[in-house]
């Protein structure tokens, strides 16, 4: 995948300006304070704020993405002992909501089923409802 082309300059008023040409050919022009331009360029480039270049080279970004993915979040719940007692999808959704990660139940269901198939979790049916346990 080709990377974005970044061209920096200054406006007539002395404000920083960034012109970014994406791999798809879209041109993005950003004007504002130095901080605002740097933040937006970082977001477009996919670099989180305060991210050290050594972390970028070591793959820190990929590890962070894995933790924040639904699969990684479910794995952290498993490791944390959340599934020691059987939990239904609503309980899993509520726990993820409490952690600040909002997913609809329709998105949780396939991820939980994948965990069952990979034998990370077990699934039990009680009173016509599925419960997941470790």
N, CA, C and O atoms as a GROMACS GRO file, in nm:
protein
  536
    1UNK      N    1   0.084  -0.117   0.000
    1UNK     CA    2   0.000   0.000   0.000
    1UNK      C    3   0.088   0.123   0.000
    1UNK      O    4   0.182   0.132   0.079
    2UNK      N    5   0.060   0.216  -0.085
    2UNK     CA    6   0.137   0.340  -0.092
    2UNK      C    7   0.102   0.428   0.027
    2UNK      O    8  -0.010   0.424   0.078
    3UNK      N    9   0.199   0.509   0.070
    3UNK     CA   10   0.174   0.595   0.184
    3UNK      C   11   0.126   0.731   0.137
    3UNK      O   12   0.133   0.764   0.019
    4UNK      N   13   0.077   0.810   0.233
    4UNK     CA   14   0.031   0.944   0.203
    4UNK      C   15   0.150   1.034   0.172
    4UNK      O   16   0.258   1.016   0.229
    5UNK      N   17   0.132   1.129   0.082
    5UNK     CA   18   0.235   1.227   0.051
    5UNK      C   19   0.204   1.352   0.132
    5UNK      O   20   0.093   1.405   0.124
    6UNK      N   21   0.301   1.400   0.210
    6UNK     CA   22   0.280   1.514   0.298
    6UNK      C   23   0.361   1.632   0.247
    6UNK      O   24   0.481   1.621   0.223
    7UNK      N   25   0.294   1.746   0.231
    7UNK     CA   26   0.362   1.868   0.189
    7UNK      C   27   0.327   1.975   0.292
    7UNK      O   28   0.210   2.012   0.304
    8UNK      N   29   0.426   2.025   0.365
    8UNK     CA   30   0.401   2.127   0.467
    8UNK      C   31   0.432   2.265   0.414
    8UNK      O   32   0.522   2.281   0.332
    9UNK      N   33   0.358   2.366   0.460
    9UNK     CA   34   0.384   2.504   0.422
    9UNK      C   35   0.320   2.595   0.525
    9UNK      O   36   0.264   2.547   0.624
   10UNK      N   37   0.326   2.725   0.502
   10UNK     CA   38   0.268   2.824   0.592
   10UNK      C   39   0.171   2.910   0.513
   10UNK      O   40   0.193   2.938   0.395
   11UNK      N   41   0.064   2.952   0.578
   11UNK     CA   42  -0.032   3.042   0.513
   11UNK      C   43   0.023   3.184   0.519
   11UNK      O   44   0.124   3.210   0.583
   12UNK      N   45  -0.046   3.275   0.452
   12UNK     CA   46  -0.004   3.415   0.451
   12UNK      C   47  -0.009   3.474   0.592
   12UNK      O   48   0.068   3.565   0.624
   13UNK      N   49  -0.098   3.422   0.677
   13UNK     CA   50  -0.112   3.472   0.813
   13UNK      C   51  -0.013   3.409   0.909
   13UNK      O   52  -0.019   3.435   1.029
   14UNK      N   53   0.078   3.329   0.859
   14UNK     CA   54   0.179   3.266   0.944
   14UNK      C   55   0.131   3.140   1.013
   14UNK      O   56   0.197   3.091   1.105
   15UNK      N   57   0.016   3.087   0.971
   15UNK     CA   58  -0.034   2.963   1.031
   15UNK      C   59   0.018   2.844   0.952
   15UNK      O   60   0.032   2.852   0.830
   16UNK      N   61   0.045   2.734   1.020
   16UNK     CA   62   0.090   2.614   0.948
   16UNK      C   63  -0.021   2.558   0.860
   16UNK      O   64  -0.140   2.570   0.890
   17UNK      N   65   0.020   2.498   0.750
   17UNK     CA   66  -0.072   2.435   0.657
   17UNK      C   67  -0.011   2.302   0.616
   17UNK      O   68   0.110   2.292   0.593
   18UNK      N   69  -0.094   2.201   0.607
   18UNK     CA   70  -0.049   2.071   0.559
   18UNK      C   71  -0.136   2.029   0.443
   18UNK      O   72  -0.259   2.039   0.448
   19UNK      N   73  -0.073   1.983   0.338
   19UNK     CA   74  -0.145   1.930   0.222
   19UNK      C   75  -0.106   1.784   0.211
   19UNK      O   76   0.011   1.750   0.196
   20UNK      N   77  -0.206   1.698   0.218
   20UNK     CA   78  -0.181   1.553   0.215
   20UNK      C   79  -0.251   1.495   0.094
   20UNK      O   80  -0.369   1.521   0.070
   21UNK      N   81  -0.176   1.417   0.017
   21UNK     CA   82  -0.233   1.346  -0.097
   21UNK      C   83  -0.234   1.198  -0.061
   21UNK      O   84  -0.129   1.137  -0.042
   22UNK      N   85  -0.353   1.141  -0.051
   22UNK     CA   86  -0.366   1.002  -0.009
   22UNK      C   87  -0.336   0.908  -0.125
   22UNK      O   88  -0.331   0.951  -0.240
   23UNK      N   89  -0.315   0.778  -0.095
   23UNK     CA   90  -0.289   0.682  -0.202
   23UNK      C   91  -0.402   0.673  -0.304
   23UNK      O   92  -0.378   0.632  -0.418
   24UNK      N   93  -0.523   0.710  -0.265
   24UNK     CA   94  -0.636   0.706  -0.358
   24UNK      C   95  -0.644   0.832  -0.445
   24UNK      O   96  -0.726   0.840  -0.536
   25UNK      N   97  -0.557   0.929  -0.415
   25UNK     CA   98  -0.554   1.052  -0.494
   25UNK      C   99  -0.629   1.168  -0.432
   25UNK      O  100  -0.628   1.278  -0.487
   26UNK      N  101  -0.694   1.146  -0.319
   26UNK     CA  102  -0.766   1.254  -0.252
   26UNK      C  103  -0.666   1.353  -0.193
   26UNK      O  104  -0.563   1.314  -0.140
   27UNK      N  105  -0.697   1.482  -0.204
   27UNK     CA  106  -0.612   1.586  -0.150
   27UNK      C  107  -0.678   1.646  -0.027
   27UNK      O  108  -0.794   1.687  -0.031
   28UNK      N  109  -0.604   1.650   0.083
   28UNK     CA  110  -0.655   1.704   0.209
   28UNK      C  111  -0.566   1.822   0.247
   28UNK      O  112  -0.444   1.808   0.255
   29UNK      N  113  -0.628   1.939   0.270
   29UNK     CA  114  -0.554   2.057   0.313
   29UNK      C  115  -0.599   2.092   0.454
   29UNK      O  116  -0.719   2.105   0.481
   30UNK      N  117  -0.502   2.106   0.544
   30UNK     CA  118  -0.531   2.136   0.684
   30UNK      C  119  -0.461   2.266   0.721
   30UNK      O  120  -0.342   2.281   0.696
   31UNK      N  121  -0.536   2.360   0.780
   31UNK     CA  122  -0.480   2.484   0.829
   31UNK      C  123  -0.520   2.501   0.974
   31UNK      O  124  -0.631   2.464   1.012
   32UNK      N  125  -0.431   2.556   1.055
   32UNK     CA  126  -0.462   2.578   1.196
   32UNK      C  127  -0.336   2.600   1.275
   32UNK      O  128  -0.230   2.629   1.219
   33UNK      N  129  -0.348   2.585   1.406
   33UNK     CA  130  -0.230   2.600   1.490
   33UNK      C  131  -0.137   2.481   1.466
   33UNK      O  132  -0.177   2.380   1.408
   34UNK      N  133  -0.014   2.495   1.510
   34UNK     CA  134   0.083   2.387   1.492
   34UNK      C  135   0.032   2.258   1.555
   34UNK      O  136   0.044   2.150   1.498
   35UNK      N  137  -0.025   2.270   1.675
   35UNK     CA  138  -0.076   2.153   1.746
   35UNK      C  139  -0.192   2.088   1.670
   35UNK      O  140  -0.195   1.966   1.655
   36UNK      N  141  -0.285   2.169   1.620
   36UNK     CA  142  -0.400   2.116   1.547
   36UNK      C  143  -0.356   2.043   1.420
   36UNK      O  144  -0.404   1.934   1.390
   37UNK      N  145  -0.265   2.105   1.346
   37UNK     CA  146  -0.216   2.044   1.222
   37UNK      C  147  -0.145   1.913   1.253
   37UNK      O  148  -0.167   1.812   1.186
   38UNK      N  149  -0.058   1.915   1.355
   38UNK     CA  150   0.016   1.793   1.391
   38UNK      C  151  -0.078   1.681   1.432
   38UNK      O  152  -0.059   1.565   1.394
   39UNK      N  153  -0.182   1.715   1.511
   39UNK     CA  154  -0.279   1.615   1.554
   39UNK      C  155  -0.352   1.552   1.437
   39UNK      O  156  -0.364   1.430   1.428
   40UNK      N  157  -0.401   1.637   1.347
   40UNK     CA  158  -0.477   1.585   1.233
   40UNK      C  159  -0.389   1.506   1.137
   40UNK      O  160  -0.432   1.403   1.085
   41UNK      N  161  -0.267   1.553   1.113
   41UNK     CA  162  -0.176   1.478   1.027
   41UNK      C  163  -0.148   1.342   1.090
   41UNK      O  164  -0.145   1.240   1.021
   42UNK      N  165  -0.127   1.340   1.222
   42UNK     CA  166  -0.105   1.213   1.292
   42UNK      C  167  -0.222   1.118   1.279
   42UNK      O  168  -0.203   0.998   1.260
   43UNK      N  169  -0.344   1.172   1.290
   43UNK     CA  170  -0.464   1.088   1.277
   43UNK      C  171  -0.475   1.031   1.136
   43UNK      O  172  -0.508   0.914   1.118
   44UNK      N  173  -0.449   1.115   1.038
   44UNK     CA  174  -0.458   1.070   0.899
   44UNK      C  175  -0.352   0.966   0.869
   44UNK      O  176  -0.377   0.868   0.798
   45UNK      N  177  -0.232   0.987   0.923
   45UNK     CA  178  -0.122   0.893   0.901
   45UNK      C  179  -0.138   0.768   0.988
   45UNK      O  180  -0.070   0.669   0.966
   46UNK      N  181  -0.228   0.774   1.085
   46UNK     CA  182  -0.250   0.658   1.172
   46UNK      C  183  -0.151   0.651   1.286
   46UNK      O  184  -0.127   0.543   1.338
   47UNK      N  185  -0.093   0.764   1.326
   47UNK     CA  186   0.005   0.767   1.434
   47UNK      C  187  -0.061   0.832   1.555
   47UNK      O  188  -0.096   0.950   1.549
   48UNK      N  189  -0.079   0.758   1.666
   48UNK     CA  190  -0.140   0.818   1.783
   48UNK      C  191  -0.053   0.928   1.842
   48UNK      O  192   0.069   0.927   1.827
   49UNK      N  193  -0.117   1.024   1.908
   49UNK     CA  194  -0.045   1.135   1.970
   49UNK      C  195   0.051   1.084   2.076
   49UNK      O  196   0.017   0.994   2.152
   50UNK      N  197   0.171   1.142   2.081
   50UNK     CA  198   0.269   1.105   2.182
   50UNK      C  199   0.335   0.971   2.154
   50UNK      O  200   0.398   0.914   2.243
   51UNK      N  201   0.321   0.920   2.035
   51UNK     CA  202   0.377   0.790   2.000
   51UNK      C  203   0.522   0.806   1.961
   51UNK      O  204   0.553   0.877   1.865
   52UNK      N  205   0.612   0.743   2.033
   52UNK     CA  206   0.756   0.754   2.008
   52UNK      C  207   0.793   0.680   1.880
   52UNK      O  208   0.730   0.581   1.844
   53UNK      N  209   0.896   0.730   1.811
   53UNK     CA  210   0.940   0.663   1.689
   53UNK      C  211   0.993   0.523   1.720
   53UNK      O  212   0.981   0.434   1.636
   54UNK      N  213   1.052   0.502   1.839
   54UNK     CA  214   1.101   0.369   1.874
   54UNK      C  215   0.986   0.271   1.890
   54UNK      O  216   0.999   0.153   1.859
   55UNK      N  217   0.871   0.321   1.941
   55UNK     CA  218   0.754   0.235   1.952
   55UNK      C  219   0.701   0.198   1.815
   55UNK      O  220   0.658   0.085   1.793
   56UNK      N  221   0.704   0.294   1.722
   56UNK     CA  222   0.658   0.267   1.587
   56UNK      C  223   0.743   0.158   1.523
   56UNK      O  224   0.689   0.067   1.461
   57UNK      N  225   0.874   0.168   1.539
   57UNK     CA  226   0.964   0.071   1.477
   57UNK      C  227   0.949  -0.067   1.540
   57UNK      O  228   0.968  -0.168   1.471
   58UNK      N  229   0.916  -0.073   1.670
   58UNK     CA  230   0.907  -0.202   1.736
   58UNK      C  231   0.771  -0.268   1.722
   58UNK      O  232   0.751  -0.379   1.771
   59UNK      N  233   0.677  -0.203   1.656
   59UNK     CA  234   0.546  -0.262   1.636
   59UNK      C  235   0.450  -0.235   1.749
   59UNK      O  236   0.351  -0.307   1.763
   60UNK      N  237   0.473  -0.134   1.830
   60UNK     CA  238   0.386  -0.101   1.942
   60UNK      C  239   0.246  -0.069   1.898
   60UNK      O  240   0.150  -0.100   1.969
   61UNK      N  241   0.231  -0.009   1.782
   61UNK     CA  242   0.099   0.028   1.730
   61UNK      C  243   0.016  -0.098   1.705
   61UNK      O  244  -0.104  -0.100   1.736
   62UNK      N  245   0.077  -0.200   1.651
   62UNK     CA  246   0.004  -0.323   1.622
   62UNK      C  247  -0.041  -0.390   1.751
   62UNK      O  248  -0.152  -0.442   1.758
   63UNK      N  249   0.045  -0.388   1.854
   63UNK     CA  250   0.008  -0.447   1.982
   63UNK      C  251  -0.108  -0.370   2.044
   63UNK      O  252  -0.198  -0.431   2.100
   64UNK      N  253  -0.107  -0.237   2.035
   64UNK     CA  254  -0.214  -0.156   2.090
   64UNK      C  255  -0.345  -0.186   2.018
   64UNK      O  256  -0.450  -0.198   2.082
   65UNK      N  257  -0.340  -0.200   1.886
   65UNK     CA  258  -0.459  -0.229   1.809
   65UNK      C  259  -0.517  -0.364   1.850
   65UNK      O  260  -0.639  -0.379   1.859
   66UNK      N  261  -0.432  -0.463   1.876
   66UNK     CA  262  -0.478  -0.596   1.915
   66UNK      C  263  -0.549  -0.591   2.050
   66UNK      O  264  -0.648  -0.662   2.069
   67UNK      N  265  -0.502  -0.509   2.143
   67UNK     CA  266  -0.566  -0.499   2.273
   67UNK      C  267  -0.703  -0.434   2.261
   67UNK      O  268  -0.796  -0.473   2.333
   68UNK      N  269  -0.718  -0.338   2.174
   68UNK     CA  270  -0.842  -0.266   2.161
   68UNK      C  271  -0.942  -0.332   2.067
   68UNK      O  272  -1.056  -0.287   2.057
   69UNK      N  273  -0.902  -0.437   1.997
   69UNK     CA  274  -0.996  -0.507   1.910
   69UNK      C  275  -1.090  -0.589   1.996
   69UNK      O  276  -1.059  -0.620   2.111
   70UNK      N  277  -1.204  -0.622   1.942
   70UNK     CA  278  -1.302  -0.699   2.018
   70UNK      C  279  -1.244  -0.834   2.060
   70UNK      O  280  -1.268  -0.880   2.172
   71UNK      N  281  -1.168  -0.896   1.973
   71UNK     CA  282  -1.105  -1.024   2.006
   71UNK      C  283  -1.010  -1.007   2.125
   71UNK      O  284  -1.010  -1.090   2.216
   72UNK      N  285  -0.931  -0.901   2.123
   72UNK     CA  286  -0.838  -0.875   2.233
   72UNK      C  287  -0.910  -0.842   2.362
   72UNK      O  288  -0.865  -0.882   2.470
   73UNK      N  289  -1.020  -0.770   2.352
   73UNK     CA  290  -1.097  -0.735   2.472
   73UNK      C  291  -1.160  -0.860   2.535
   73UNK      O  292  -1.161  -0.874   2.657
   74UNK      N  293  -1.212  -0.948   2.451
   74UNK     CA  294  -1.269  -1.073   2.503
   74UNK      C  295  -1.160  -1.158   2.567
   74UNK      O  296  -1.181  -1.221   2.670
   75UNK      N  297  -1.042  -1.160   2.504
   75UNK     CA  298  -0.930  -1.235   2.561
   75UNK      C  299  -0.892  -1.179   2.698
   75UNK      O  300  -0.859  -1.255   2.790
   76UNK      N  301  -0.895  -1.046   2.712
   76UNK     CA  302  -0.861  -0.987   2.843
   76UNK      C  303  -0.967  -1.021   2.948
   76UNK      O  304  -0.934  -1.038   3.065
   77UNK      N  305  -1.093  -1.032   2.906
   77UNK     CA  306  -1.198  -1.074   3.000
   77UNK      C  307  -1.176  -1.220   3.043
   77UNK      O  308  -1.193  -1.254   3.160
   78UNK      N  309  -1.137  -1.304   2.948
   78UNK     CA  310  -1.110  -1.445   2.979
   78UNK      C  311  -0.993  -1.453   3.077
   78UNK      O  312  -1.001  -1.523   3.178
   79UNK      N  313  -0.885  -1.382   3.046
   79UNK     CA  314  -0.766  -1.384   3.131
   79UNK      C  315  -0.794  -1.327   3.270
   79UNK      O  316  -0.736  -1.371   3.369
   80UNK      N  317  -0.884  -1.230   3.276
   80UNK     CA  318  -0.917  -1.167   3.404
   80UNK      C  319  -1.015  -1.246   3.489
   80UNK      O  320  -1.049  -1.204   3.600
   81UNK      N  321  -1.062  -1.361   3.439
   81UNK     CA  322  -1.151  -1.445   3.517
   81UNK      C  323  -1.297  -1.406   3.510
   81UNK      O  324  -1.377  -1.453   3.592
   82UNK      N  325  -1.333  -1.321   3.416
   82UNK     CA  326  -1.472  -1.276   3.403
   82UNK      C  327  -1.567  -1.393   3.377
   82UNK      O  328  -1.682  -1.390   3.421
   83UNK      N  329  -1.521  -1.494   3.305
   83UNK     CA  330  -1.608  -1.605   3.266
   83UNK      C  331  -1.597  -1.726   3.360
   83UNK      O  332  -1.632  -1.837   3.321
   84UNK      N  333  -1.549  -1.705   3.483
   84UNK     CA  334  -1.545  -1.815   3.579
   84UNK      C  335  -1.686  -1.863   3.611
   84UNK      O  336  -1.710  -1.982   3.629
   85UNK      N  337  -1.779  -1.767   3.618
   85UNK     CA  338  -1.922  -1.801   3.632
   85UNK      C  339  -1.986  -1.775   3.497
   85UNK      O  340  -1.945  -1.684   3.426
   86UNK      N  341  -2.087  -1.854   3.459
   86UNK     CA  342  -2.152  -1.835   3.329
   86UNK      C  343  -2.209  -1.694   3.312
   86UNK      O  344  -2.273  -1.640   3.403
   87UNK      N  345  -2.184  -1.634   3.195
   87UNK     CA  346  -2.233  -1.498   3.164
   87UNK      C  347  -2.305  -1.502   3.029
   87UNK      O  348  -2.261  -1.570   2.936
   88UNK      N  349  -2.416  -1.428   3.020
   88UNK     CA  350  -2.485  -1.418   2.891
   88UNK      C  351  -2.429  -1.300   2.813
   88UNK      O  352  -2.347  -1.223   2.864
   89UNK      N  353  -2.473  -1.285   2.688
   89UNK     CA  354  -2.421  -1.178   2.603
   89UNK      C  355  -2.447  -1.040   2.662
   89UNK      O  356  -2.364  -0.950   2.647
   90UNK      N  357  -2.561  -1.023   2.728
   90UNK     CA  358  -2.592  -0.894   2.788
   90UNK      C  359  -2.490  -0.857   2.895
   90UNK      O  360  -2.451  -0.741   2.907
   91UNK      N  361  -2.445  -0.956   2.974
   91UNK     CA  362  -2.345  -0.931   3.078
   91UNK      C  363  -2.210  -0.895   3.016
   91UNK      O  364  -2.138  -0.809   3.066
   92UNK      N  365  -2.176  -0.962   2.905
   92UNK     CA  366  -2.051  -0.932   2.835
   92UNK      C  367  -2.056  -0.790   2.779
   92UNK      O  368  -1.961  -0.714   2.791
   93UNK      N  369  -2.170  -0.757   2.717
   93UNK     CA  370  -2.187  -0.622   2.661
   93UNK      C  371  -2.176  -0.517   2.770
   93UNK      O  372  -2.109  -0.415   2.751
   94UNK      N  373  -2.241  -0.540   2.884
   94UNK     CA  374  -2.237  -0.445   2.994
   94UNK      C  375  -2.095  -0.426   3.045
   94UNK      O  376  -2.053  -0.313   3.073
   95UNK      N  377  -2.020  -0.535   3.058
   95UNK     CA  378  -1.881  -0.525   3.106
   95UNK      C  379  -1.796  -0.446   3.007
   95UNK      O  380  -1.716  -0.362   3.048
   96UNK      N  381  -1.810  -0.472   2.877
   96UNK     CA  382  -1.735  -0.398   2.776
   96UNK      C  383  -1.775  -0.250   2.777
   96UNK      O  384  -1.691  -0.162   2.760
   97UNK      N  385  -1.904  -0.222   2.796
   97UNK     CA  386  -1.952  -0.084   2.807
   97UNK      C  387  -1.884  -0.014   2.925
   97UNK      O  388  -1.842   0.101   2.914
   98UNK      N  389  -1.874  -0.085   3.038
   98UNK     CA  390  -1.809  -0.029   3.156
   98UNK      C  391  -1.662   0.001   3.130
   98UNK      O  392  -1.606   0.094   3.188
   99UNK      N  393  -1.600  -0.077   3.042
   99UNK     CA  394  -1.460  -0.056   3.007
   99UNK      C  395  -1.443   0.055   2.902
   99UNK      O  396  -1.331   0.092   2.868
  100UNK      N  397  -1.556   0.106   2.852
  100UNK     CA  398  -1.551   0.214   2.754
  100UNK      C  399  -1.552   0.167   2.610
  100UNK      O  400  -1.523   0.245   2.519
  101UNK      N  401  -1.585   0.041   2.587
  101UNK     CA  402  -1.590  -0.016   2.452
  101UNK      C  403  -1.733  -0.058   2.423
  101UNK      O  404  -1.780  -0.160   2.473
  102UNK      N  405  -1.802   0.020   2.340
  102UNK     CA  406  -1.944  -0.004   2.313
  102UNK      C  407  -1.958  -0.083   2.183
  102UNK      O  408  -1.921  -0.036   2.075
  103UNK      N  409  -2.013  -0.202   2.195
  103UNK     CA  410  -2.039  -0.288   2.080
  103UNK      C  411  -2.183  -0.336   2.087
  103UNK      O  412  -2.232  -0.366   2.196
  104UNK      N  413  -2.253  -0.343   1.974
  104UNK     CA  414  -2.388  -0.400   1.977
  104UNK      C  415  -2.380  -0.551   1.999
  104UNK      O  416  -2.280  -0.615   1.965
  105UNK      N  417  -2.486  -0.607   2.055
  105UNK     CA  418  -2.490  -0.751   2.081
  105UNK      C  419  -2.473  -0.830   1.952
  105UNK      O  420  -2.416  -0.939   1.952
  106UNK      N  421  -2.522  -0.775   1.842
  106UNK     CA  422  -2.511  -0.845   1.713
  106UNK      C  423  -2.366  -0.855   1.666
  106UNK      O  424  -2.334  -0.941   1.584
  107UNK      N  425  -2.279  -0.770   1.717
  107UNK     CA  426  -2.136  -0.780   1.686
  107UNK      C  427  -2.067  -0.874   1.784
  107UNK      O  428  -1.973  -0.944   1.747
  108UNK      N  429  -2.113  -0.875   1.908
  108UNK     CA  430  -2.052  -0.961   2.010
  108UNK      C  431  -2.075  -1.109   1.981
  108UNK      O  432  -1.985  -1.191   2.000
  109UNK      N  433  -2.195  -1.143   1.935
  109UNK     CA  434  -2.233  -1.282   1.917
  109UNK      C  435  -2.135  -1.362   1.830
  109UNK      O  436  -2.091  -1.469   1.873
  110UNK      N  437  -2.098  -1.315   1.710
  110UNK     CA  438  -2.005  -1.393   1.629
  110UNK      C  439  -1.866  -1.406   1.692
  110UNK      O  440  -1.801  -1.510   1.679
  111UNK      N  441  -1.821  -1.301   1.760
  111UNK     CA  442  -1.690  -1.307   1.826
  111UNK      C  443  -1.690  -1.408   1.939
  111UNK      O  444  -1.593  -1.481   1.959
  112UNK      N  445  -1.799  -1.412   2.013
  112UNK     CA  446  -1.809  -1.509   2.122
  112UNK      C  447  -1.815  -1.651   2.065
  112UNK      O  448  -1.754  -1.742   2.121
  113UNK      N  449  -1.888  -1.670   1.957
  113UNK     CA  450  -1.898  -1.801   1.895
  113UNK      C  451  -1.761  -1.848   1.844
  113UNK      O  452  -1.728  -1.966   1.852
  114UNK      N  453  -1.682  -1.754   1.790
  114UNK     CA  454  -1.545  -1.789   1.747
  114UNK      C  455  -1.462  -1.837   1.864
  114UNK      O  456  -1.384  -1.932   1.851
  115UNK      N  457  -1.478  -1.773   1.980
  115UNK     CA  458  -1.405  -1.814   2.101
  115UNK      C  459  -1.449  -1.954   2.147
  115UNK      O  460  -1.368  -2.031   2.198
  116UNK      N  461  -1.577  -1.985   2.129
  116UNK     CA  462  -1.627  -2.118   2.164
  116UNK      C  463  -1.566  -2.221   2.070
  116UNK      O  464  -1.520  -2.327   2.114
  117UNK      N  465  -1.565  -2.190   1.941
  117UNK     CA  466  -1.510  -2.285   1.842
  117UNK      C  467  -1.360  -2.307   1.860
  117UNK      O  468  -1.309  -2.415   1.831
  118UNK      N  469  -1.291  -2.204   1.907
  118UNK     CA  470  -1.147  -2.220   1.931
  118UNK      C  471  -1.120  -2.278   2.070
  118UNK      O  472  -1.005  -2.292   2.112
  119UNK      N  473  -1.228  -2.312   2.140
  119UNK     CA  474  -1.225  -2.376   2.272
  119UNK      C  475  -1.165  -2.289   2.383
  119UNK      O  476  -1.114  -2.340   2.483
  120UNK      N  477  -1.171  -2.157   2.365
  120UNK     CA  478  -1.131  -2.065   2.471
  120UNK      C  479  -1.244  -2.049   2.572
  120UNK      O  480  -1.220  -2.020   2.689
  121UNK      N  481  -1.368  -2.068   2.524
  121UNK     CA  482  -1.487  -2.059   2.609
  121UNK      C  483  -1.577  -2.178   2.581
  121UNK      O  484  -1.565  -2.244   2.478
  122UNK      N  485  -1.668  -2.205   2.676
  122UNK     CA  486  -1.774  -2.305   2.656
  122UNK      C  487  -1.906  -2.230   2.651
  122UNK      O  488  -1.919  -2.122   2.706
  123UNK      N  489  -2.004  -2.290   2.584
  123UNK     CA  490  -2.135  -2.229   2.570
  123UNK      C  491  -2.240  -2.326   2.623
  123UNK      O  492  -2.244  -2.442   2.582
  124UNK      N  493  -2.323  -2.277   2.714
  124UNK     CA  494  -2.427  -2.360   2.775
  124UNK      C  495  -2.563  -2.296   2.750
  124UNK      O  496  -2.576  -2.174   2.754
  125UNK      N  497  -2.663  -2.380   2.724
  125UNK     CA  498  -2.798  -2.327   2.702
  125UNK      C  499  -2.882  -2.355   2.827
  125UNK      O  500  -2.900  -2.469   2.868
  126UNK      N  501  -2.933  -2.245   2.886
  126UNK     CA  502  -3.019  -2.256   3.004
  126UNK      C  503  -3.140  -2.167   2.981
  126UNK      O  504  -3.126  -2.048   2.951
  127UNK      N  505  -3.258  -2.223   2.994
  127UNK     CA  506  -3.383  -2.147   2.976
  127UNK      C  507  -3.386  -2.072   2.843
  127UNK      O  508  -3.421  -1.955   2.839
  128UNK      N  509  -3.349  -2.141   2.736
  128UNK     CA  510  -3.348  -2.086   2.600
  128UNK      C  511  -3.254  -1.966   2.583
  128UNK      O  512  -3.275  -1.884   2.494
  129UNK      N  513  -3.152  -1.955   2.667
  129UNK     CA  514  -3.052  -1.849   2.654
  129UNK      C  515  -2.914  -1.912   2.660
  129UNK      O  516  -2.893  -2.010   2.732
  130UNK      N  517  -2.822  -1.857   2.585
  130UNK     CA  518  -2.685  -1.907   2.584
  130UNK      C  519  -2.602  -1.834   2.689
  130UNK      O  520  -2.610  -1.712   2.703
  131UNK      N  521  -2.522  -1.911   2.762
  131UNK     CA  522  -2.431  -1.858   2.861
  131UNK      C  523  -2.290  -1.904   2.827
  131UNK      O  524  -2.269  -2.016   2.781
  132UNK      N  525  -2.194  -1.818   2.848
  132UNK     CA  526  -2.054  -1.847   2.816
  132UNK      C  527  -1.974  -1.856   2.945
  132UNK      O  528  -1.990  -1.775   3.036
  133UNK      N  529  -1.889  -1.957   2.951
  133UNK     CA  530  -1.807  -1.976   3.070
  133UNK      C  531  -1.668  -2.025   3.029
  133UNK      O  532  -1.650  -2.084   2.922
  134UNK      N  533  -1.572  -2.001   3.116
  134UNK     CA  534  -1.433  -2.039   3.087
  134UNK      C  535  -1.406  -2.169   3.149
  134UNK      O  536  -1.296  -2.221   3.139
   0.00000   0.00000   0.00000
